[in-house]
């Protein structure tokens, strides 16, 4: 009687096994009952498969519910699993390709069952990046790669992606990376020139899969991109474009598998929160370099606006960093011919300027300083095409004289322009590589227009370079990051939203300490709300609306149009969580508090 009752209560469960050595997945049929716990199902599976191997990393994935059955002590009845459930017995750790801020791709084994917050912590420990809470994983917009792939089809040679493969690492055994990477008892020693760890200190990385060579790749800045390569990359041209870039941030409270990420898919690892805690050159050589690279690309691709003077500072620092990096690495001359030519030209100019500076120390203080260079000149005239002619220009006192060439400088100039009362207008378009000056020179019957055109910014960059020439590599990277942080738009992440009670769309800018409402058309900010005045915030998940209450009975509510409202909610909660960090925490994080502040209630 007992055996028949058991037979009536039991049922068949089909489980597909994702066996790493088999070419195809295999279905295994088990007879189970509702009071059998998940661990018991896994034990029966392993016995049925009868293959001697380490199954400790395997777990059950419920395909219809898109969730892991990780609570092995729960019964099938408690989980809600019935005969129609499609279960997959699969490894929790799978390979993932990550594009880092320096445009290098690393391939490593990552937990697809842990929440993203924890998975990013494991990734950062493997890559020797501290403060993993500042980073997250971003699924790039489709059109980020469409333009590049279309271009690649026309190339004669196929584009081969350079991947740093960390597959043969401790993480590939199925267990997460241990937390022993940042042991303060062992002090890493870095090369004083390029800032990379010397080989004898690789033991400091403990369980890290990084070798000396791969660590050097992550800690070193990459060679400058050619203008053609830059033009081929996606550049956001409006605030709406910038808002699209932020739509793909993964939910930190859910696993990769739950968010539809497939094995060996490519994601971007990026600094998500722009408040960088405790940047320390002693421990953070990889973190500082990746942060510098993220800042550099934000400037190069014009994701953040800056003035011409600010651009010169960034260019000077980038040149200095590139120069120091190239001096410590062996470069393939055939691949870097264009970069070498630019470097040679810049070095030549640098020698000229520095030589002039050294000699000038003995000059008579009554000497009038002069500036001279090859420029192109154009005078607008009717019925003539706009053609610039090259001349040798000399600027002295309050006049500019120009000659047919440098050799004729001591003779009579072609013309001498008096600059008293002259109006000077910059004629610069960095993206279009146009660097010019428009002079409006007063004459008896009005103003004469004269256009001067430079072939590049090189001389002005080198002038700015004199202020940073003595910096070490790590100091220059930190100065670049500081200059980035000082920009007015630094740290603003944009979302397209619709505020409650309004009929038009707006841009919401989220920063580390405030929210800003911005006109989507004009880009002009209208209202700012600071986090210090925030009383509470929540989400109405039914209508996907974020509501926030501030002091003095101020409240706002909005729906997000360019991303899921959970992404914006997590940004706000994440910044508030990061503001609670302090140095006495010894780098331990309250993960429960993070999920409480960012998770909301689904």
C-alpha positions as CSV (number, residue, x, y, z in Angstrom):
1,X,0.0,0.0,0.0
2,X,2.9,2.4,0.9
3,X,4.7,1.8,-2.4
4,X,1.6,2.4,-4.5
5,X,0.9,5.7,-2.6
6,X,4.5,6.8,-3.3
7,X,4.1,5.9,-7.0
8,X,1.0,8.0,-7.2
9,X,2.7,11.0,-5.5
10,X,5.8,10.8,-7.7
11,X,6.2,12.1,-11.3
12,X,8.7,12.3,-14.1
13,X,10.9,15.3,-14.3
14,X,13.0,15.9,-17.5
15,X,16.3,17.7,-16.9
16,X,18.6,18.8,-19.7
17,X,22.3,18.4,-18.8
18,X,24.8,21.0,-20.1
19,X,27.8,18.7,-20.1
20,X,31.0,20.4,-21.0
21,X,32.6,17.4,-22.7
22,X,29.5,16.4,-24.8
23,X,28.8,18.0,-28.1
24,X,25.1,18.3,-27.5
25,X,23.0,18.7,-24.4
26,X,21.5,15.5,-23.0
27,X,18.1,15.0,-21.5
28,X,17.8,12.9,-18.3
29,X,14.5,11.7,-17.0
30,X,14.1,11.4,-13.2
31,X,11.3,10.1,-11.1
32,X,10.8,12.6,-8.3
33,X,8.2,13.6,-5.7
34,X,7.2,17.1,-4.5
35,X,8.9,16.6,-1.1
36,X,12.3,15.9,-2.7
37,X,14.7,18.8,-2.1
38,X,16.7,20.5,-4.9
39,X,19.9,19.0,-3.6
40,X,18.4,15.6,-3.9
41,X,17.5,16.2,-7.5
42,X,21.1,17.2,-8.3
43,X,22.4,14.0,-6.5
44,X,20.0,11.8,-8.5
45,X,21.2,13.6,-11.7
46,X,24.9,13.0,-11.0
47,X,24.2,9.3,-10.2
48,X,22.2,8.9,-13.5
49,X,24.8,10.7,-15.6
50,X,27.5,8.4,-14.1
51,X,30.5,10.5,-15.2
52,X,33.4,11.0,-12.8
53,X,34.1,14.7,-12.6
54,X,33.8,17.7,-10.3
55,X,30.1,18.7,-10.4
56,X,30.3,21.2,-7.5
57,X,29.8,24.3,-9.8
58,X,26.7,22.9,-11.5
59,X,23.2,24.1,-10.5
60,X,19.7,23.9,-11.8
61,X,18.3,26.7,-14.0
62,X,14.5,27.0,-14.5
63,X,14.1,28.1,-18.1
64,X,10.4,29.2,-18.0
65,X,10.8,31.2,-14.8
66,X,14.3,32.5,-15.8
67,X,15.7,31.8,-12.3
68,X,18.3,29.7,-10.6
69,X,17.3,27.0,-8.0
70,X,20.2,27.8,-5.6
71,X,18.4,27.0,-2.3
72,X,19.3,23.3,-2.4
73,X,17.4,22.6,0.9
74,X,14.1,23.8,-0.6
75,X,11.7,21.1,-1.8
76,X,10.3,21.0,-5.3
77,X,6.9,21.8,-3.9
78,X,8.2,24.9,-2.2
79,X,10.0,26.0,-5.4
80,X,6.8,25.4,-7.4
81,X,8.5,22.9,-9.7
82,X,6.1,20.5,-11.4
83,X,6.3,18.0,-14.2
84,X,6.0,20.7,-16.9
85,X,9.1,22.5,-15.7
86,X,12.1,22.7,-18.1
87,X,15.2,22.5,-16.0
88,X,18.8,22.9,-17.1
89,X,21.7,21.4,-15.2
90,X,24.5,23.8,-16.1
91,X,27.8,25.3,-14.7
92,X,27.3,28.5,-12.7
93,X,30.6,30.0,-13.9
94,X,30.8,30.6,-17.7
95,X,33.2,32.5,-20.0
96,X,32.5,36.2,-20.6
97,X,34.2,38.8,-22.8
98,X,34.6,42.2,-21.2
99,X,35.7,45.3,-23.0
100,X,37.6,47.5,-20.6
101,X,37.8,51.3,-20.6
102,X,41.2,51.1,-22.4
103,X,39.5,49.3,-25.3
104,X,41.2,46.0,-24.4
105,X,39.0,42.9,-24.2
106,X,39.6,40.3,-21.5
107,X,38.0,36.8,-21.5
108,X,37.5,35.2,-18.2
109,X,35.2,32.9,-16.2
110,X,32.4,34.7,-14.4
111,X,29.6,33.7,-12.1
112,X,26.3,33.7,-14.1
113,X,24.3,32.8,-10.9
114,X,25.6,35.5,-8.5
115,X,24.0,38.9,-8.5
116,X,25.8,41.3,-10.8
117,X,27.1,43.4,-7.8
118,X,28.9,40.3,-6.5
119,X,30.0,39.1,-9.9
120,X,31.6,42.5,-10.6
121,X,33.4,42.3,-7.3
122,X,34.9,38.9,-8.4
123,X,35.8,40.4,-11.8
124,X,37.6,43.4,-10.2
125,X,39.5,41.2,-7.8
126,X,40.7,39.1,-10.8
127,X,41.8,42.2,-12.6
128,X,43.3,43.8,-9.5
129,X,40.9,46.7,-9.4
130,X,39.9,48.0,-6.0
131,X,36.6,49.6,-5.1
132,X,34.5,47.4,-7.4
133,X,31.3,49.1,-6.1
134,X,32.2,52.0,-8.4
135,X,32.0,49.8,-11.5
136,X,29.4,47.8,-13.3
137,X,28.5,46.0,-16.5
138,X,27.0,47.8,-19.4
139,X,25.3,46.2,-22.4
140,X,26.3,48.4,-25.3
141,X,23.7,49.8,-27.7
142,X,23.5,47.9,-31.0
143,X,24.5,50.9,-33.1
144,X,27.8,51.2,-31.2
145,X,29.1,48.4,-33.2
146,X,27.0,48.6,-36.4
147,X,29.0,51.4,-37.9
148,X,32.3,49.7,-37.2
149,X,31.2,46.3,-38.6
150,X,29.9,47.9,-41.8
151,X,33.2,49.6,-42.3
152,X,35.1,46.4,-41.6
153,X,33.4,44.7,-44.6
154,X,35.1,47.1,-47.0
155,X,38.6,46.5,-45.5
156,X,41.0,44.2,-47.4
157,X,42.2,42.5,-44.3
158,X,39.9,41.1,-41.6
159,X,39.8,42.8,-38.3
160,X,41.1,40.4,-35.6
161,X,40.1,41.4,-32.0
162,X,43.0,41.4,-29.6
163,X,41.7,39.4,-26.6
164,X,43.5,38.9,-23.3
165,X,42.5,35.4,-22.4
166,X,42.4,34.7,-18.6
167,X,40.6,31.3,-19.0
168,X,43.4,29.3,-17.4
169,X,42.9,31.0,-14.1
170,X,41.8,30.0,-10.5
171,X,38.3,31.3,-11.4
172,X,37.9,28.6,-14.1
173,X,37.9,25.8,-11.5
174,X,34.4,26.8,-10.6
175,X,35.0,28.7,-7.4
176,X,34.9,32.5,-7.2
177,X,38.2,34.4,-6.7
178,X,39.2,34.6,-3.1
179,X,39.3,37.9,-1.3
180,X,43.0,37.7,-0.6
181,X,44.0,40.1,-3.4
182,X,44.4,43.2,-1.3
183,X,46.3,41.9,1.6
184,X,47.8,44.9,3.3
185,X,50.6,42.8,4.8
186,X,52.4,42.6,1.5
187,X,53.5,45.8,-0.2
188,X,53.6,45.9,-4.0
189,X,56.6,47.5,-5.6
190,X,56.0,49.4,-8.8
191,X,58.4,50.5,-11.5
192,X,59.0,54.3,-10.8
193,X,58.9,55.1,-14.6
194,X,55.8,53.4,-15.9
195,X,54.0,52.5,-12.7
196,X,53.6,48.8,-13.4
197,X,54.3,46.1,-10.8
198,X,57.7,44.6,-11.1
199,X,57.7,40.8,-11.8
200,X,59.0,39.9,-8.3
201,X,55.8,41.2,-6.7
202,X,53.3,39.1,-8.7
203,X,52.9,37.0,-5.5
204,X,51.1,40.1,-4.1
205,X,48.2,39.3,-6.4
206,X,47.6,36.1,-4.5
207,X,44.9,34.2,-6.5
208,X,44.8,36.7,-9.3
209,X,45.1,35.0,-12.8
210,X,47.1,38.0,-14.0
211,X,50.7,37.3,-15.1
212,X,53.3,40.1,-15.3
213,X,52.5,40.6,-19.0
214,X,48.7,40.8,-18.7
215,X,48.9,43.1,-15.7
216,X,51.2,45.4,-17.7
217,X,48.5,45.5,-20.4
218,X,45.8,46.5,-17.9
219,X,48.1,49.0,-16.2
220,X,49.5,50.7,-19.4
221,X,47.8,53.2,-21.6
222,X,47.2,52.2,-25.2
223,X,48.9,53.9,-28.2
224,X,46.9,57.0,-29.6
225,X,44.2,56.2,-32.1
226,X,44.5,57.5,-35.7
227,X,41.9,60.2,-36.8
228,X,40.3,57.6,-39.1
229,X,39.8,55.1,-36.3
230,X,38.3,57.8,-34.1
231,X,35.9,58.9,-36.9
232,X,34.8,55.3,-37.2
233,X,33.7,55.1,-33.5
234,X,30.2,56.0,-32.2
235,X,30.1,59.6,-31.0
236,X,27.0,60.9,-29.2
237,X,25.9,64.2,-30.8
238,X,23.0,65.2,-28.5
239,X,21.8,64.7,-25.0
240,X,19.3,62.1,-26.3
241,X,22.2,60.2,-27.8
242,X,24.0,60.3,-24.5
243,X,20.9,59.1,-22.8
244,X,20.8,56.0,-25.1
245,X,24.4,55.1,-23.9
246,X,23.1,54.7,-20.3
247,X,20.2,52.4,-21.1
248,X,22.2,49.2,-21.0
249,X,23.4,49.2,-17.4
250,X,22.7,45.7,-15.9
251,X,20.5,45.3,-12.8
252,X,23.0,44.9,-9.9
253,X,20.5,42.9,-7.9
254,X,20.0,40.1,-10.5
255,X,22.3,37.6,-12.1
256,X,23.7,37.7,-15.6
257,X,21.7,34.6,-16.6
258,X,18.5,36.2,-15.3
259,X,19.1,39.2,-17.6
260,X,19.5,37.1,-20.7
261,X,23.3,37.4,-21.0
262,X,24.7,34.4,-22.9
263,X,28.0,32.6,-22.5
264,X,30.9,34.4,-24.2
265,X,28.8,37.5,-24.9
266,X,30.7,40.8,-24.9
267,X,29.8,43.4,-22.2
268,X,31.5,46.7,-21.2
269,X,33.1,47.0,-17.8
270,X,32.9,50.7,-16.9
271,X,33.1,53.0,-13.9
272,X,29.4,53.7,-13.3
273,X,29.5,55.9,-10.3
274,X,31.7,59.0,-10.6
275,X,32.9,59.3,-7.0
276,X,36.3,57.7,-6.8
277,X,37.2,56.7,-3.3
278,X,40.7,56.5,-2.0
279,X,42.7,56.5,-5.2
280,X,46.1,55.3,-4.1
281,X,49.1,55.0,-6.5
282,X,50.5,52.3,-4.3
283,X,47.6,49.9,-4.8
284,X,45.6,51.2,-7.7
285,X,47.9,51.2,-10.7
286,X,45.3,49.2,-12.8
287,X,42.4,51.1,-11.4
288,X,44.0,54.5,-12.1
289,X,45.0,53.5,-15.7
290,X,41.5,52.3,-16.5
291,X,40.0,55.4,-15.0
292,X,42.3,57.6,-17.0
293,X,41.4,55.6,-20.2
294,X,37.6,56.1,-19.5
295,X,38.2,59.8,-19.0
296,X,40.4,60.0,-22.2
297,X,37.7,58.3,-24.4
298,X,35.0,60.5,-22.9
299,X,37.0,63.6,-24.1
300,X,38.1,62.1,-27.4
301,X,34.6,61.0,-28.4
302,X,33.1,64.3,-27.1
303,X,30.8,62.5,-24.6
304,X,31.7,65.5,-22.3
305,X,32.1,69.1,-23.5
306,X,35.2,71.1,-22.8
307,X,36.6,74.4,-24.0
308,X,39.6,74.8,-26.3
309,X,41.9,75.7,-23.4
310,X,40.7,72.6,-21.5
311,X,41.2,70.5,-24.6
312,X,44.8,71.7,-24.8
313,X,45.5,70.6,-21.2
314,X,44.0,67.2,-21.9
315,X,46.1,67.0,-25.1
316,X,49.3,67.9,-23.3
317,X,48.7,65.4,-20.6
318,X,47.8,62.7,-23.1
319,X,50.9,63.4,-25.1
320,X,53.1,63.2,-22.0
321,X,51.4,59.9,-20.9
322,X,51.8,58.5,-24.4
323,X,55.4,59.6,-24.6
324,X,56.3,57.9,-21.2
325,X,54.3,54.8,-22.1
326,X,56.0,54.4,-25.5
327,X,59.5,54.9,-23.9
328,X,58.9,51.8,-21.6
329,X,57.4,49.5,-24.2
330,X,58.7,47.8,-27.4
331,X,56.5,48.9,-30.2
332,X,56.0,47.2,-33.6
333,X,57.2,50.0,-36.0
334,X,55.3,48.7,-39.0
335,X,52.0,48.8,-37.1
336,X,52.6,52.2,-35.5
337,X,54.1,54.1,-38.5
338,X,51.5,56.9,-38.4
339,X,51.9,57.3,-34.6
340,X,55.7,57.3,-35.0
341,X,55.5,60.1,-37.5
342,X,53.4,62.2,-35.2
343,X,55.6,61.5,-32.3
344,X,58.7,62.4,-34.3
345,X,57.1,65.7,-35.3
346,X,56.1,66.5,-31.8
347,X,59.5,65.6,-30.4
348,X,61.1,67.8,-33.0
349,X,58.9,70.7,-32.0
350,X,59.6,70.0,-28.4
351,X,63.4,70.1,-28.9
352,X,63.0,73.4,-30.7
353,X,60.8,75.0,-28.0
354,X,62.8,73.6,-25.1
355,X,66.1,74.7,-26.8
356,X,64.7,78.2,-27.3
357,X,63.6,78.3,-23.7
358,X,67.1,77.3,-22.4
359,X,68.8,79.9,-24.5
360,X,66.4,82.7,-23.5
361,X,67.7,82.7,-20.0
362,X,70.7,84.8,-21.1
363,X,68.7,87.2,-23.3
364,X,68.6,90.9,-22.5
365,X,65.3,91.6,-20.6
366,X,64.7,94.5,-23.0
367,X,64.4,92.1,-26.0
368,X,60.9,91.9,-27.4
369,X,59.7,88.3,-27.5
370,X,58.6,86.9,-30.9
371,X,56.6,84.0,-32.1
372,X,57.1,82.5,-35.6
373,X,55.7,79.5,-37.5
374,X,54.4,78.3,-40.8
375,X,50.8,79.2,-41.2
376,X,48.3,79.5,-44.1
377,X,46.6,82.8,-45.0
378,X,43.4,83.6,-46.8
379,X,41.8,87.0,-47.6
380,X,38.1,86.8,-48.6
381,X,37.5,88.3,-52.0
382,X,34.5,88.2,-54.3
383,X,34.4,85.6,-57.1
384,X,37.3,83.7,-55.6
385,X,37.3,80.2,-54.1
386,X,38.5,79.9,-50.5
387,X,42.2,79.0,-51.0
388,X,44.7,79.2,-48.2
389,X,48.4,80.0,-49.1
390,X,51.3,79.0,-46.9
391,X,53.6,81.7,-45.5
392,X,56.2,82.2,-42.8
393,X,54.7,84.3,-40.0
394,X,56.4,86.4,-37.4
395,X,54.5,87.9,-34.5
396,X,56.4,90.7,-32.7
397,X,55.2,93.6,-30.5
398,X,51.7,94.5,-31.9
399,X,52.1,93.4,-35.5
400,X,52.3,90.2,-37.6
401,X,54.5,90.1,-40.7
402,X,54.5,87.3,-43.2
403,X,57.1,86.2,-45.7
404,X,57.1,83.7,-48.6
405,X,59.4,81.4,-46.6
406,X,61.6,81.3,-43.5
407,X,64.8,82.2,-45.4
408,X,63.4,85.6,-46.4
409,X,62.6,86.6,-42.8
410,X,65.4,89.2,-42.6
411,X,64.1,91.0,-45.8
412,X,61.0,92.9,-46.6
413,X,57.7,91.1,-45.7
414,X,54.9,90.4,-48.2
415,X,52.7,92.4,-45.8
416,X,52.8,93.7,-42.2
417,X,49.4,93.6,-40.3
418,X,49.0,96.1,-37.5
419,X,47.0,94.4,-34.7
420,X,46.1,97.6,-32.7
421,X,42.3,97.6,-32.3
422,X,42.1,94.2,-34.0
423,X,39.3,91.8,-33.1
424,X,40.5,88.1,-32.9
425,X,37.9,85.3,-33.3
426,X,38.9,81.6,-32.8
427,X,37.9,79.5,-35.9
428,X,38.3,76.0,-34.3
429,X,36.5,72.8,-35.0
430,X,38.3,69.9,-33.1
431,X,36.2,67.2,-34.6
432,X,36.8,68.5,-38.1
433,X,40.5,69.0,-37.4
434,X,40.3,72.7,-38.2
435,X,42.4,75.1,-36.2
436,X,42.3,78.7,-37.3
437,X,42.1,82.3,-36.3
438,X,40.0,85.1,-37.9
439,X,41.5,88.6,-37.6
440,X,39.2,91.7,-38.1
441,X,41.7,94.5,-38.7
442,X,40.4,98.1,-38.6
443,X,40.9,100.2,-41.7
444,X,39.6,103.6,-42.8
445,X,36.4,102.3,-44.3
446,X,35.6,99.4,-41.9
447,X,37.3,96.1,-41.1
448,X,39.4,93.8,-43.2
449,X,39.0,90.1,-42.7
450,X,42.1,87.8,-42.6
451,X,42.0,84.1,-41.9
452,X,45.0,82.2,-40.5
453,X,45.0,78.4,-40.5
454,X,47.3,76.1,-38.5
455,X,48.0,72.6,-39.7
456,X,47.7,71.2,-36.1
457,X,47.6,72.1,-32.5
458,X,51.0,70.7,-31.9
459,X,52.9,73.8,-30.9
460,X,50.3,75.0,-28.5
461,X,50.0,71.5,-27.0
462,X,53.8,71.5,-26.4
463,X,53.5,74.9,-24.7
464,X,51.0,73.4,-22.3
465,X,53.2,70.3,-22.1
466,X,56.0,72.4,-20.4
467,X,53.8,72.6,-17.3
468,X,53.5,68.8,-17.0
469,X,56.8,67.6,-18.5
470,X,58.3,66.7,-15.1
471,X,55.4,64.6,-13.9
472,X,55.7,60.8,-13.5
473,X,53.4,58.6,-15.5
474,X,51.0,57.9,-12.6
475,X,51.0,61.6,-11.6
476,X,50.0,62.6,-15.1
477,X,47.2,60.1,-15.2
478,X,45.9,61.4,-11.9
479,X,46.2,65.0,-13.1
480,X,44.2,64.0,-16.2
481,X,41.5,62.5,-14.0
482,X,41.4,65.6,-11.8
483,X,41.1,67.8,-14.9
484,X,38.2,65.6,-16.1
485,X,36.5,65.9,-12.6
486,X,36.8,69.7,-12.8
487,X,34.7,69.9,-16.0
488,X,31.2,71.4,-15.4
489,X,29.5,68.3,-17.0
490,X,31.6,65.8,-15.1
491,X,29.7,62.9,-13.6
492,X,26.4,63.6,-15.2
493,X,24.6,60.6,-16.5
494,X,21.6,61.4,-18.8
495,X,18.2,59.8,-19.1
496,X,15.2,60.8,-21.3
497,X,12.2,61.2,-18.9
498,X,8.7,62.5,-18.8
499,X,7.9,64.4,-15.6
500,X,4.4,63.9,-14.1
501,X,2.1,66.7,-15.1
502,X,4.1,67.7,-18.2
503,X,3.5,66.8,-21.9
504,X,7.0,67.2,-23.2
505,X,10.1,65.0,-22.7
506,X,13.0,66.2,-20.6
507,X,16.5,65.1,-19.9
508,X,17.3,64.0,-16.3
509,X,20.9,64.4,-15.3
510,X,22.0,62.2,-12.4
511,X,25.2,63.2,-10.5
512,X,26.9,62.0,-7.3
513,X,25.1,64.7,-5.3
514,X,22.2,66.0,-7.3
515,X,19.5,65.6,-9.9
516,X,19.2,68.1,-12.8
517,X,16.2,68.7,-15.1
518,X,17.5,69.7,-18.5
519,X,15.6,70.9,-21.6
520,X,16.0,68.1,-24.2
521,X,16.2,70.5,-27.1
522,X,18.3,73.5,-25.8
523,X,20.3,71.6,-23.3
524,X,19.7,74.3,-20.7
525,X,19.3,73.2,-17.0
526,X,16.1,74.4,-15.4
527,X,15.9,72.8,-11.9
528,X,18.4,71.2,-9.5
529,X,17.5,68.9,-6.6
530,X,20.3,67.9,-4.1
531,X,20.5,64.5,-2.5
532,X,21.1,66.2,0.9
533,X,17.5,67.5,0.7
534,X,16.0,64.2,-0.2
535,X,13.6,62.6,2.3
536,X,12.6,59.4,0.5
537,X,12.2,57.9,-2.9
538,X,10.3,54.9,-4.3
539,X,9.1,53.3,-7.5
540,X,5.5,52.5,-8.5
541,X,6.4,49.3,-10.4
542,X,2.9,49.0,-12.0
543,X,3.2,52.3,-13.9
544,X,7.1,52.3,-13.8
545,X,7.2,55.7,-12.1
546,X,9.9,57.0,-9.8
547,X,8.7,59.4,-7.1
548,X,11.0,61.5,-4.9
549,X,10.2,63.7,-1.9
550,X,12.5,66.5,-0.8
551,X,12.5,69.0,2.1
552,X,10.0,71.9,2.2
553,X,7.2,69.8,0.7
554,X,8.9,69.5,-2.7
555,X,8.1,66.3,-4.6
556,X,8.7,65.1,-8.2
557,X,7.7,62.0,-10.2
558,X,8.8,60.9,-13.6
559,X,8.8,57.9,-15.9
560,X,12.0,57.0,-17.8
561,X,11.7,56.7,-21.6
562,X,15.3,55.8,-22.5
563,X,15.8,53.0,-20.0
564,X,14.0,50.9,-17.4
565,X,13.1,52.9,-14.3
566,X,15.0,50.4,-12.2
567,X,18.2,51.7,-13.8
568,X,17.6,55.3,-12.7
569,X,16.4,54.1,-9.3
570,X,19.6,52.1,-8.8
571,X,21.7,55.2,-9.8
572,X,20.1,57.3,-7.1
573,X,20.4,54.6,-4.5
574,X,23.9,53.7,-5.5
575,X,25.2,57.2,-5.1
576,X,23.6,57.4,-1.6
577,X,25.2,54.0,-0.8
578,X,28.6,55.2,-1.9
579,X,28.3,58.3,0.2
580,X,28.3,56.1,3.3
581,X,31.8,54.7,2.7
582,X,34.6,55.6,5.1
583,X,38.3,54.6,5.4
584,X,37.8,52.7,8.7
585,X,35.6,50.1,6.9
586,X,38.8,48.3,5.7
587,X,37.3,47.9,2.2
588,X,34.4,45.8,3.4
589,X,31.0,46.6,1.9
590,X,27.5,46.3,3.3
591,X,26.0,44.5,0.4
592,X,22.6,44.2,2.1
593,X,22.5,48.0,2.5
594,X,23.4,48.4,-1.2
595,X,20.5,46.2,-2.3
596,X,18.1,47.8,0.2
597,X,18.9,51.3,-1.3
598,X,19.0,50.2,-5.0
599,X,16.7,47.2,-5.3
600,X,13.3,48.5,-4.6
601,X,10.3,46.0,-4.6
602,X,9.5,44.2,-7.8
